[in-house]
Amino acid sequence: MFESIGLFLGAFFDALIGPNLFVPAEPFLLAAGYQLYDGIITGVIMVLLGGFLGDQLSYLAGRKFGKPVQQKLMKWQPKTRRAFARCRRLMATKGAYAMTFARLLGPVAWVVPFMAGSQKVSWGRFTLYSTIGLILGAGQFILWGYLLAAGVEQFPLLDTIVSMVSEHQYSLMAIAATAILAWIGYAFQWKKLVPKVSAFFLIAMLGVNYSHYFWYADNFVDAVPTETVTPVSLTYKVYPGKSPFFDAQGVNVLYVGESPRTMMNELGWLENQTFSRNDIDWADYVDLLKGQTPPVSDLFWNERPQDMAFQLPGDLLKRSHIRWWQAGIDKDLNQPLWVGAISYDDGLKLTMYSGIITVLHSIDPNIDAERDELANMINTQLPQLSTEYYQALTPLAVDDHHDYYSDGRVLVVSDNEISLANVSP
C-alpha cells in the first residue's frame, strides 16, 4: 500500500507547478511498470492518479493566480510580454495539441496546465486533452519499466528505485502534507504562514521519527545466513538504509567462531539494545539514556540489520561502538564467520537515515584507529585469541560515497588454532 502512495506522490509533484521543476516523474513511472510486470496494477493506477491531480491543481492555480502573476512579471520584465503573447497564441490556435503532447515535449509540460488555466481554457476541454496526454506521456515510461522488468536482474537500478521509494514513504507523505498545507495557506492568505508551515513540518517529521524507531524498525523477517562464504566474497560496506543511495560505512573486523558475544563481554564491552532486534518503547528509551547506553541505530549489511551491538563505557555523545552481522559459514574452516563495523561516535548531527531526517551520532572518519585499538585490547587481555590483518580493499578516502577513510585492512579475530591468513580465498 505505502509503496503505491510513494509512487503517487512522485507523479503528483512532477505534475504540480513549482515542485515539478525539481521532481522528475520518470523513476516513479518506471517503478510502476516494474510492479505491473509482477502483476501489481495499483502502482500504475497511483502514478496516473497522481499525475491527473497534479495537472488539475496546476490548472486551478493558473485559473486563480495566472493573470496577476503574468501582469506582475511583465511589469517587472517588459521583455516577457512577447513570450506570454506567443504562449497565449499557441493556446488559442493549437491548444489541443499543446495540452495533448506537452508531456512528450520535455520541459513544456511543466507550465502547460498552469497556462491553460490562466488562459481560461474550459475545465472539460483541458481535462480531456491533458488526460490523453497523461496516458501517452506516462504510458511510455510505464511500458519501459514493464519491458525492463523482464530482465530486471540486468537493471539493478529499478530495484534500487523501488527500495528508495518504499524506504522514504513516510517522509514523502510528511513533505506532501506540508506542501498541501502551504498551498492552502497561500491561497487563503493566512497570517504568519511560514511559522505555521514550519511548525507543521517539524511536528510531522517528529512523528515520522517516532513511528520509524518505536513502531516499524523491528518489523522485518530475518533468517540466519547459512551459505558458505570466503573473506574475498564478502561485502565490506554497510549502509544506514536498505537502498545504496546512502553513504557507506566500513566493515573492518572479521570474527571466526560461534559468536563474538563472549569475547566482547570478556573485554568489558556493554551490549546495546537496537531498535530492530529489541522491542523498545519510549520509557525503555529514556531509561537507556539515563544509563548512558542509548540504543544503537541500525546499519544494514546485505540489507540485514546488525545481529548485535556493543559499546565501551562512555557518555551520550562520545563512545566506541561495534556492530556484528553473521555472514555465513567459512568455506575452508567450516566455522561461523561474522563481519563487524567498529567506529567512534563523536557528537551529534542532523542527517538522512533509512528514509527519514533525524539526529544521529557523528562518526569519526578514522575507523582504522578503533580497529587497531580493538586488536590491542584482544592481544593484551585475551591471549587465547589471535589477531591478524587481511587486505580486503584498496585504501579508501572520504568522498561522495564513503563517510570514512581506511587503509583497507580488516582485523581477523579467531582462536589460536584457527588462522585465515594462510587460507586461500
C-alpha positions as CSV (number, residue, x, y, z in Angstrom):
1,M,0.0,0.0,0.0
2,F,2.6,2.6,1.1
3,E,4.9,1.8,-1.9
4,S,1.9,2.8,-4.1
5,I,1.5,6.0,-2.1
6,G,5.1,6.9,-2.7
7,L,4.6,6.4,-6.4
8,F,1.5,8.6,-6.2
9,L,3.5,11.4,-4.5
10,G,6.3,11.3,-7.1
11,A,3.9,11.6,-10.0
12,F,1.9,14.2,-8.2
13,F,4.8,16.5,-7.5
14,D,6.1,16.1,-11.1
15,A,2.8,17.5,-12.4
16,L,2.3,20.2,-9.8
17,I,3.5,23.6,-10.9
18,G,6.5,24.6,-8.8
19,P,7.7,21.3,-7.3
20,N,7.8,19.8,-10.9
21,L,10.9,21.9,-11.5
22,F,12.7,19.6,-9.1
23,V,10.9,16.3,-9.0
24,P,11.2,14.0,-12.1
25,A,8.4,11.5,-12.7
26,E,10.5,9.0,-14.7
27,P,11.8,6.9,-11.8
28,F,8.3,6.6,-10.4
29,L,6.8,5.7,-13.7
30,L,9.5,3.1,-14.4
31,A,8.9,1.6,-10.9
32,A,5.2,1.4,-11.6
33,G,5.9,-0.5,-14.9
34,Y,8.2,-2.8,-12.9
35,Q,5.4,-3.6,-10.5
36,L,3.0,-4.2,-13.3
37,Y,5.2,-6.9,-14.7
38,D,4.8,-8.6,-11.3
39,G,1.0,-8.4,-11.6
40,I,0.6,-5.4,-9.3
41,I,-1.6,-2.8,-11.0
42,T,-2.0,-0.4,-8.1
43,G,1.3,1.3,-8.9
44,V,0.1,2.2,-12.4
45,I,-3.2,3.5,-11.0
46,M,-1.5,5.6,-8.4
47,V,1.0,7.3,-10.8
48,L,-1.8,8.1,-13.2
49,L,-3.9,9.4,-10.4
50,G,-1.0,11.5,-9.0
51,G,-0.3,13.0,-12.5
52,F,-4.0,13.7,-13.0
53,L,-4.5,15.5,-9.7
54,G,-1.2,17.4,-10.1
55,D,-2.4,18.7,-13.6
56,Q,-5.7,19.6,-12.1
57,L,-4.2,21.6,-9.2
58,S,-1.8,23.4,-11.6
59,Y,-4.8,24.3,-13.9
60,L,-6.7,25.6,-10.9
61,A,-3.7,27.6,-9.7
62,G,-3.3,29.1,-13.2
63,R,-7.0,30.0,-13.3
64,K,-6.9,31.7,-9.9
65,F,-3.4,33.3,-9.9
66,G,-2.2,33.2,-13.5
67,K,-3.3,36.6,-14.7
68,P,-1.9,38.5,-11.7
69,V,1.4,36.7,-11.8
70,Q,1.8,37.4,-15.5
71,Q,1.0,41.0,-15.1
72,K,3.5,41.5,-12.3
73,L,6.2,39.7,-14.3
74,M,5.5,41.8,-17.4
75,K,5.7,44.9,-15.3
76,W,8.9,43.9,-13.8
77,Q,10.4,42.4,-17.0
78,P,8.8,44.1,-20.1
79,K,10.7,41.8,-22.4
80,T,8.5,38.9,-21.3
81,R,5.4,40.4,-22.9
82,R,6.3,38.8,-26.3
83,A,6.8,35.4,-24.7
84,F,3.5,35.5,-22.9
85,A,1.8,36.7,-26.2
86,R,3.3,33.7,-28.1
87,C,2.1,31.3,-25.4
88,R,-1.4,32.8,-25.4
89,R,-1.4,32.5,-29.2
90,L,-0.3,28.8,-29.0
91,M,-3.0,28.0,-26.5
92,A,-5.6,29.8,-28.7
93,T,-4.6,28.3,-32.1
94,K,-3.1,24.9,-31.1
95,G,-4.3,24.5,-27.6
96,A,-5.4,20.9,-28.1
97,Y,-2.0,19.9,-29.5
98,A,-0.2,21.7,-26.7
99,M,-2.3,20.1,-23.9
100,T,-2.2,16.6,-25.5
101,F,1.5,16.3,-26.4
102,A,3.1,18.5,-23.7
103,R,4.4,15.5,-21.8
104,L,6.2,14.3,-24.8
105,L,8.0,17.7,-25.3
106,G,10.1,17.8,-22.2
107,P,10.0,21.0,-20.0
108,V,7.0,22.4,-21.8
109,A,4.9,20.0,-19.7
110,W,5.9,22.0,-16.6
111,V,3.8,25.0,-17.5
112,V,1.1,24.0,-19.9
113,P,-1.6,23.1,-17.3
114,F,-0.9,26.4,-15.4
115,M,-1.1,28.4,-18.7
116,A,-4.2,26.6,-19.7
117,G,-5.9,27.8,-16.5
118,S,-4.6,31.3,-16.9
119,Q,-6.0,31.5,-20.4
120,K,-9.4,30.4,-19.1
121,V,-9.5,27.2,-21.2
122,S,-12.6,25.4,-20.1
123,W,-12.1,22.7,-17.5
124,G,-13.8,20.0,-19.6
125,R,-11.6,20.7,-22.6
126,F,-8.4,20.8,-20.5
127,T,-9.3,17.6,-18.6
128,L,-9.9,15.7,-21.9
129,Y,-6.7,16.7,-23.7
130,S,-4.5,16.6,-20.6
131,T,-5.7,13.2,-19.6
132,I,-4.9,11.8,-23.1
133,G,-1.5,13.4,-22.8
134,L,-1.0,11.9,-19.4
135,I,-1.8,8.4,-20.7
136,L,0.6,8.9,-23.6
137,G,3.4,10.5,-21.6
138,A,3.3,8.4,-18.5
139,G,2.4,5.3,-20.5
140,Q,5.7,5.3,-22.4
141,F,7.8,5.1,-19.2
142,I,5.4,2.6,-17.6
143,L,5.9,0.4,-20.7
144,W,9.7,0.8,-20.5
145,G,9.6,-0.2,-16.9
146,Y,7.5,-3.3,-17.8
147,L,9.8,-4.3,-20.5
148,L,12.9,-3.8,-18.4
149,A,11.4,-5.8,-15.6
150,A,11.6,-8.9,-17.8
151,G,15.3,-8.6,-17.4
152,V,15.4,-6.7,-14.2
153,E,18.5,-8.6,-12.9
154,Q,20.4,-6.7,-15.6
155,F,19.0,-3.4,-14.4
156,P,19.5,-3.2,-10.6
157,L,18.7,0.5,-10.7
158,L,15.0,-0.4,-10.9
159,D,15.2,-2.4,-7.7
160,T,17.0,0.5,-6.1
161,I,14.3,2.9,-7.1
162,V,11.6,0.8,-5.7
163,S,13.6,0.3,-2.5
164,M,14.2,4.0,-2.2
165,V,10.5,4.9,-2.7
166,S,9.5,2.3,-0.1
167,E,12.1,3.5,2.4
168,H,11.2,7.2,2.1
169,Q,7.5,6.7,2.0
170,Y,6.7,8.3,5.4
171,S,9.0,11.3,4.8
172,L,7.4,11.8,1.4
173,M,3.9,11.8,3.0
174,A,5.1,14.4,5.5
175,I,6.5,16.6,2.8
176,A,3.3,16.2,0.7
177,A,1.1,17.1,3.7
178,T,3.3,20.2,4.4
179,A,3.2,21.3,0.7
180,I,-0.6,21.0,0.6
181,L,-0.9,23.0,3.8
182,A,1.4,25.6,2.4
183,W,-0.6,25.8,-0.8
184,I,-3.9,26.2,1.2
185,G,-2.4,28.8,3.5
186,Y,-1.1,30.8,0.5
187,A,-4.4,30.5,-1.3
188,F,-6.3,31.8,1.7
189,Q,-3.6,34.3,2.7
190,W,-3.0,33.0,6.2
191,K,-1.1,35.3,8.5
192,K,2.3,34.0,9.8
193,L,2.2,31.3,7.1
194,V,5.9,30.5,7.3
195,P,6.0,29.8,11.0
196,K,2.8,27.7,10.8
197,V,4.1,25.6,7.9
198,S,7.5,25.2,9.6
199,A,5.9,24.1,12.8
200,F,3.7,21.6,11.0
201,F,6.7,20.2,9.1
202,L,8.6,19.8,12.3
203,I,5.8,18.0,14.1
204,A,5.2,15.8,11.0
205,M,8.9,14.8,10.9
206,L,9.0,14.1,14.7
207,G,6.0,11.8,14.1
208,V,7.9,10.1,11.3
209,N,10.9,9.6,13.5
210,Y,8.8,8.2,16.4
211,S,7.0,5.8,14.1
212,H,10.2,4.6,12.5
213,Y,12.1,3.9,15.7
214,F,9.3,2.7,18.0
215,W,6.8,1.1,15.6
216,Y,8.4,-0.1,12.4
217,A,12.1,-0.7,13.0
218,D,11.5,-4.3,14.3
219,N,9.1,-5.2,11.5
220,F,11.2,-7.5,9.4
221,V,11.6,-11.2,8.8
222,D,15.1,-12.4,9.3
223,A,16.9,-15.6,8.6
224,V,20.4,-16.6,9.9
225,P,22.8,-16.9,6.9
226,T,23.8,-20.5,6.3
227,E,25.6,-20.2,2.9
228,T,29.3,-20.8,2.7
229,V,31.4,-17.7,2.2
230,T,35.1,-16.7,2.0
231,P,36.7,-13.4,3.0
232,V,37.1,-12.4,-0.6
233,S,33.4,-12.9,-1.3
234,L,32.2,-10.6,1.4
235,T,30.9,-7.1,1.1
236,Y,32.9,-4.7,3.3
237,K,30.4,-1.8,3.4
238,V,27.3,-1.2,5.5
239,Y,24.6,1.4,4.9
240,P,22.3,3.5,7.1
241,G,19.4,2.2,5.0
242,K,18.4,-0.6,2.6
243,S,19.0,1.4,-0.6
244,P,22.6,2.2,-1.6
245,F,21.8,5.9,-2.0
246,F,23.2,6.4,1.4
247,D,26.9,7.0,2.1
248,A,28.6,3.7,3.2
249,Q,30.3,3.0,6.4
250,G,33.1,0.4,6.6
251,V,33.3,-3.2,7.8
252,N,36.7,-3.6,9.4
253,V,36.6,-6.7,11.6
254,L,36.0,-10.4,11.0
255,Y,35.4,-12.9,13.7
256,V,35.7,-16.7,13.2
257,G,33.7,-18.7,15.7
258,E,30.3,-19.4,17.1
259,S,29.6,-15.8,18.3
260,P,31.7,-12.7,19.2
261,R,29.5,-12.0,22.2
262,T,31.7,-13.9,24.7
263,M,34.8,-12.1,23.5
264,M,33.1,-8.7,23.8
265,N,31.8,-9.4,27.3
266,E,35.3,-10.5,28.4
267,L,36.8,-7.3,27.0
268,G,34.4,-5.2,29.1
269,W,32.1,-4.0,26.3
270,L,28.5,-3.4,27.1
271,E,25.9,-4.9,24.9
272,N,23.5,-2.3,23.4
273,Q,19.9,-2.7,22.6
274,T,18.9,-2.0,19.0
275,F,15.7,-0.8,17.5
276,S,15.4,-3.7,15.1
277,R,16.3,-6.5,17.5
278,N,14.6,-5.3,20.7
279,D,11.1,-4.1,21.4
280,I,11.9,-0.6,22.8
281,D,9.2,1.8,23.9
282,W,9.6,5.4,25.0
283,A,10.0,4.5,28.6
284,D,12.7,2.0,27.8
285,Y,14.5,4.6,25.6
286,V,14.6,7.1,28.4
287,D,15.9,4.5,30.9
288,L,18.7,3.6,28.4
289,L,19.6,7.3,28.0
290,K,19.9,7.6,31.8
291,G,22.2,4.6,31.9
292,Q,24.5,6.2,29.3
293,T,23.8,3.2,26.9
294,P,21.5,4.6,24.3
295,P,20.1,2.2,21.7
296,V,22.2,1.7,18.6
297,S,20.7,2.8,15.3
298,D,20.5,0.1,12.6
299,L,23.1,-0.3,9.9
300,F,22.4,-2.7,7.1
301,W,24.8,-5.3,5.7
302,N,23.4,-7.0,2.6
303,E,20.0,-5.4,3.6
304,R,20.1,-7.1,7.1
305,P,20.3,-5.1,10.4
306,Q,23.1,-6.0,12.8
307,D,22.6,-9.1,14.9
308,M,24.2,-7.5,18.0
309,A,25.9,-4.3,19.0
310,F,28.3,-3.3,21.8
311,Q,29.9,-0.1,23.2
312,L,32.7,0.7,25.7
313,P,31.5,2.7,28.7
314,G,31.2,6.4,27.6
315,D,28.6,9.2,27.6
316,L,25.7,10.1,25.3
317,L,27.8,12.0,22.8
318,K,31.1,10.1,22.6
319,R,31.7,6.3,22.7
320,S,33.4,3.5,20.9
321,H,30.9,1.0,19.4
322,I,30.8,-2.0,17.2
323,R,28.0,-3.8,15.3
324,W,28.2,-7.5,14.3
325,W,26.4,-9.4,11.5
326,Q,26.6,-13.2,10.9
327,A,27.9,-13.6,7.4
328,G,27.6,-17.3,6.9
329,I,29.9,-20.4,7.3
330,D,33.5,-20.1,6.3
331,K,34.1,-22.3,3.3
332,D,37.5,-23.6,4.3
333,L,37.2,-23.6,8.1
334,N,33.6,-24.7,8.4
335,Q,33.1,-22.2,11.2
336,P,30.6,-19.3,11.5
337,L,32.0,-16.1,10.1
338,W,31.0,-12.7,11.4
339,V,31.6,-9.2,10.0
340,G,31.9,-6.2,12.3
341,A,31.9,-2.5,11.9
342,I,33.7,-0.6,14.7
343,S,33.9,3.2,14.9
344,Y,33.8,6.1,17.3
345,D,30.8,8.3,17.9
346,D,31.9,12.0,18.1
347,G,29.0,14.2,18.8
348,L,25.6,14.6,17.0
349,K,24.5,15.7,13.6
350,L,21.3,16.1,11.6
351,T,21.3,13.5,8.7
352,M,19.3,11.4,6.4
353,Y,18.9,7.9,7.7
354,S,16.8,5.0,6.5
355,G,14.3,7.3,4.7
356,I,13.9,9.9,7.5
357,I,15.6,13.1,8.6
358,T,16.9,12.5,12.1
359,V,19.6,13.3,14.7
360,L,22.3,10.7,15.0
361,H,25.9,10.4,16.2
362,S,28.6,11.8,14.0
363,I,31.1,9.1,13.2
364,D,34.8,9.8,13.4
365,P,36.1,9.0,9.8
366,N,39.2,7.4,11.1
367,I,37.8,3.9,11.5
368,D,41.3,2.3,11.5
369,A,42.1,3.8,14.9
370,E,39.2,1.9,16.5
371,R,40.0,-1.3,14.7
372,D,43.7,-1.2,15.9
373,E,42.6,-0.3,19.5
374,L,40.4,-3.4,19.5
375,A,43.3,-5.5,18.3
376,N,45.5,-4.2,21.2
377,M,42.8,-5.0,23.7
378,I,42.5,-8.6,22.4
379,N,46.2,-9.1,22.4
380,T,46.6,-7.8,25.9
381,Q,43.5,-9.3,27.6
382,L,42.7,-12.5,25.6
383,P,45.9,-14.3,24.6
384,Q,43.9,-17.4,23.6
385,L,42.7,-15.4,20.6
386,S,44.8,-14.5,17.6
387,T,44.6,-11.3,15.6
388,E,45.7,-10.9,12.0
389,Y,45.1,-8.4,9.3
390,Y,43.6,-9.2,5.9
391,Q,43.9,-6.8,3.0
392,A,40.3,-6.7,1.9
393,L,40.2,-3.5,0.0
394,T,42.4,-0.9,-1.6
395,P,42.9,2.2,0.6
396,L,39.8,4.4,0.8
397,A,39.4,8.2,1.2
398,V,36.4,10.2,2.3
399,D,34.4,11.0,-0.8
400,D,30.8,11.2,-2.1
401,H,30.3,7.5,-1.4
402,H,32.1,7.0,1.9
403,D,32.0,8.7,5.3
404,Y,35.3,7.2,6.4
405,Y,38.9,6.6,5.3
406,S,40.9,3.4,5.7
407,D,44.0,1.5,4.7
408,G,41.6,-1.2,3.5
409,R,42.8,-3.8,6.0
410,V,40.4,-5.9,8.1
411,L,41.1,-7.2,11.6
412,V,40.6,-11.0,11.7
413,V,40.0,-12.5,15.2
414,S,40.0,-16.2,15.8
415,D,41.1,-19.0,18.1
416,N,44.9,-19.5,18.1
417,E,44.3,-22.8,16.4
418,I,42.4,-21.2,13.5
419,S,44.1,-18.8,11.0
420,L,42.6,-17.2,8.0
421,A,46.0,-15.7,7.0
422,N,47.1,-18.9,5.3
423,V,43.7,-19.8,3.8
424,S,43.4,-19.2,0.1
425,P,40.3,-17.2,-0.9
